[in-house]
Amino acid sequence: SGRTMAVAKVNLRALTSWVGVARLFALVLSCLTFSLVASTGRFGGPYGTWCMFTWCFCFIVTLLVLLMELLELYPLLPLSWDDFTSAFSMLAALMVFTSSVVYPTTFISSPCSSNQCARQAVATTTSCLCFLSYAIEVSLTRAKPGDISSFLSTVPGLLKVFEAYLACLIFSLLDEYSGKPGLMWCVAVYSICFIFTLLIIIFTIGRCLSYIPCPLEKMLVGYNFLALLMYLTATILWPLYSFQGRSRPNPCDANCWWNKHLGVTFLTIFNLIAYLVDLVYSTRMVFFRAP
């Protein structure tokens, strides 16, 4: 009759390779974690909502990634699949790590003797194991030295995801900065660097970097240098204007302005170090590339 049937290909290596096994572990562990937390009924408030969103989000996206690779449907998507999966695994590792710290700190009380507390402890353990699964996936998919075919799998690419995520954490802690020029400059630094870093990630995944009318690699080196200088000023100005003439309140709970500003201080330092390492690696990739 001349009719042909399209048969979907099944790529079993998507499940049996080391990367596939790491994704399967992450899938099962994230599902187990949010199921245990849901069974306790204790995940209210912004911190609990964030943790539950993290585990559910990572479960759903990991399931989609496994299905797309199992059925070999990802070539149909108008994006760079390797860049997308590298960026997601890095983001998932960071999100699950944060949740693995925030959840027990917020919801597990001492002494832990009830059945509910036992389930919370098991959920924390499975969340930590889920983080390890994503960390293993990041290490397995990281580009080898000299390979820049997938930018977001290189060290500078993974650092871009790390920098954007730290900026999001900083935004979640910002408090009482209006009316102070020094603090407003710091917020501007966080915002500008976050926007440009996010655009680099989106353009890379969307295969839009080729449309930029300038040498991309040298532009990234220049951007990293400027971002490093801007974060250096924020590292100095934020604690100077935040704590000058102000003592730590007593008592000071998790929502206390002092703890939030101290958290922003440390996150700013971490991002400063990230941009420094990013600049070093980017410079080596551009100016000291092996033939």
C-alpha positions in Angstrom: 0.0 0.0 0.0 3.0 2.2 0.2 2.3 3.3 3.7 5.2 3.5 6.1 5.1 3.5 9.9 7.4 5.6 12.0 8.9 3.5 14.7 10.3 5.3 17.7 13.9 4.3 18.4 14.8 3.1 21.9 18.3 3.9 23.1 18.9 1.6 26.1 22.2 3.2 26.7 20.3 6.2 28.1 19.6 4.0 31.1 22.6 1.7 31.2 25.5 4.1 30.8 27.1 5.6 33.9 25.3 8.9 33.3 22.0 7.1 32.8 22.5 5.2 36.1 23.3 8.5 37.9 20.1 10.0 36.5 18.0 7.0 37.5 19.4 7.2 41.1 18.6 11.0 41.1 15.1 10.2 39.8 14.3 7.6 42.5 15.9 9.5 45.3 14.1 12.8 44.5 10.8 11.0 44.3 11.5 9.2 47.6 12.5 12.5 49.3 9.4 14.6 48.4 7.1 11.6 49.2 8.6 11.2 52.7 8.4 15.0 53.3 4.8 15.0 52.0 3.9 12.2 54.3 5.0 14.2 57.4 2.8 17.1 56.5 5.5 19.5 57.6 6.8 21.6 54.8 5.0 24.9 55.1 6.4 28.4 54.9 8.8 29.7 52.3 11.7 27.3 53.2 9.5 24.2 53.1 7.9 25.3 49.9 11.3 25.9 48.3 12.6 22.4 49.4 9.5 20.7 48.1 9.6 22.6 44.8 13.3 21.7 44.4 12.7 17.9 44.7 9.6 17.9 42.5 11.2 20.1 39.9 14.3 17.9 39.7 12.2 14.8 39.5 10.1 16.0 36.7 13.0 17.4 34.6 15.2 14.3 35.1 12.3 12.1 34.1 11.8 14.2 30.9 15.6 14.0 30.2 15.6 10.3 30.5 12.5 9.9 28.3 13.9 12.2 25.6 17.2 10.3 25.5 15.6 6.8 25.8 13.3 7.6 22.8 16.0 9.7 21.0 13.6 12.6 20.6 16.0 15.4 21.8 17.4 16.1 18.3 13.9 17.5 17.4 14.3 20.2 20.0 15.6 23.6 18.9 18.3 23.8 21.5 21.8 22.5 22.4 20.9 19.3 24.3 24.4 18.8 25.8 24.4 22.4 27.1 20.9 22.0 28.5 21.6 18.7 30.3 24.9 20.1 31.7 23.3 23.3 32.9 20.4 21.4 34.5 22.5 18.8 36.3 24.7 21.6 37.8 21.6 23.6 38.8 19.9 20.5 40.2 23.0 19.7 42.3 23.1 23.2 43.7 19.3 23.3 44.4 19.3 19.8 46.1 22.4 20.7 48.2 20.7 23.9 49.4 17.5 21.9 50.3 19.5 19.2 52.0 20.9 21.9 54.4 17.8 24.1 54.7 15.2 21.4 55.4 16.8 19.7 58.4 17.9 23.0 59.8 14.3 24.4 59.6 12.1 21.4 60.3 14.0 18.8 62.4 13.9 19.5 66.1 16.0 18.0 68.8 15.6 15.4 70.4 14.4 13.4 67.4 12.4 10.5 68.7 9.0 10.5 67.0 8.0 8.6 63.8 7.5 11.9 62.0 11.1 13.0 62.9 12.5 9.6 61.7 10.9 10.2 58.3 12.3 13.7 58.2 15.8 12.3 58.9 15.4 9.6 56.2 14.2 12.3 53.8 17.3 14.4 54.6 19.5 11.4 53.9 17.9 10.6 50.6 18.2 14.3 49.6 21.9 14.2 50.4 22.2 11.0 48.2 20.3 12.8 45.5 22.7 15.6 45.6 25.6 13.1 45.2 23.9 11.6 42.2 23.6 15.0 40.4 27.2 15.8 41.4 28.4 12.5 39.9 26.4 13.4 36.7 28.2 16.8 36.5 31.6 15.1 36.9 30.7 12.5 34.2 29.5 15.0 31.6 32.1 17.7 32.3 34.1 18.5 29.1 37.6 17.2 28.9 40.4 19.8 28.8 40.5 21.4 25.4 37.0 20.3 24.4 34.7 23.3 24.0 32.0 21.7 21.8 29.6 22.1 24.7 30.4 25.3 26.5 28.1 24.8 29.6 29.9 21.4 30.3 33.3 23.2 30.6 34.5 24.7 33.9 33.6 28.3 32.8 30.2 27.1 31.7 29.4 25.3 34.9 30.7 28.3 36.8 28.2 30.5 35.0 25.3 28.3 36.4 26.9 28.5 39.8 27.2 32.3 39.6 23.6 32.8 38.5 22.4 30.5 41.3 24.4 32.3 44.0 22.9 35.6 42.7 19.4 34.1 43.2 20.2 33.2 46.8 21.5 36.7 47.3 18.2 38.2 46.0 16.3 36.0 48.4 18.1 37.5 51.4 18.1 41.1 50.4 16.5 43.3 53.0 16.7 47.0 54.1 18.9 48.4 51.4 16.9 51.3 50.0 18.1 54.8 50.8 21.7 53.8 51.2 23.8 54.5 48.1 26.5 51.9 48.9 23.9 49.1 49.4 22.0 50.2 46.3 25.2 50.0 44.2 25.7 46.4 45.5 22.2 45.4 44.5 22.9 46.9 41.1 26.0 44.8 40.8 24.1 41.6 41.7 21.4 42.4 39.2 23.6 43.4 36.3 25.9 40.4 36.7 22.9 38.0 37.1 21.2 39.3 34.0 24.3 39.0 31.8 25.2 35.6 33.2 21.6 34.3 32.6 21.6 35.7 29.1 24.9 33.8 28.3 23.3 30.6 29.6 20.1 31.1 27.7 21.9 32.1 24.4 24.2 29.1 24.7 21.3 26.6 25.2 19.3 28.3 22.4 22.3 28.2 20.0 22.1 32.0 19.6 25.7 32.9 20.4 26.7 32.7 16.7 24.6 35.8 16.1 26.7 38.0 18.4 28.7 40.3 16.1 32.0 40.1 18.1 34.5 37.4 19.2 32.5 35.6 21.8 35.4 34.0 23.8 37.2 37.4 24.2 33.9 39.1 25.1 33.4 36.5 27.9 36.9 37.2 29.2 36.2 41.0 29.2 32.8 40.4 30.9 34.3 38.2 33.6 37.0 40.8 34.3 34.3 43.6 34.7 32.1 41.3 36.8 35.1 40.5 39.0 35.8 44.2 39.6 32.1 44.9 40.3 31.9 42.1 42.8 35.1 43.3 44.4 33.4 46.6 45.2 30.3 44.8 46.5 32.4 42.6 48.7 33.8 45.8 50.4 30.8 48.0 50.4 28.1 45.5 51.5 29.4 44.7 54.9 30.7 48.2 55.4 27.3 49.8 54.9 25.3 46.9 56.4 26.9 46.6 59.8 28.4 50.1 60.3 27.1 51.5 63.6 24.6 48.6 64.1 24.9 45.8 66.6 23.5 42.3 66.4 19.9 42.2 67.8 19.2 39.8 70.7 17.4 37.6 70.0 18.1 37.1 66.3 16.2 34.4 64.5 16.4 33.1 60.9 14.5 36.1 59.6 16.6 38.6 61.5 18.2 41.3 59.3 21.6 40.7 60.7 21.6 37.0 59.6 20.3 37.9 56.2 23.0 40.6 55.7 25.7 38.2 56.9 24.4 35.6 54.5 24.6 38.1 51.6 28.2 39.0 52.7 29.4 35.4 52.5 27.5 34.7 49.2 29.1 37.8 47.7 32.5 36.5 48.7 31.8 33.1 47.2 30.6 34.7 43.9 33.7 36.9 43.8 35.8 33.7 44.0 33.7 32.1 41.3 34.2 35.0 38.9 37.9 35.0 39.7 38.2 31.2 38.8 36.0 31.8 35.8 38.3 34.6 34.6 41.4 32.4 35.0 39.8 29.4 33.1 38.4 31.6 30.4 41.7 33.4 29.9 43.5 30.0 29.6 40.9 28.7 27.1 41.2 31.8 24.9 44.9 32.9 25.1 46.7 29.7 26.1 44.8 27.0 24.1 46.9 24.1 23.0 47.3 23.6 19.2 
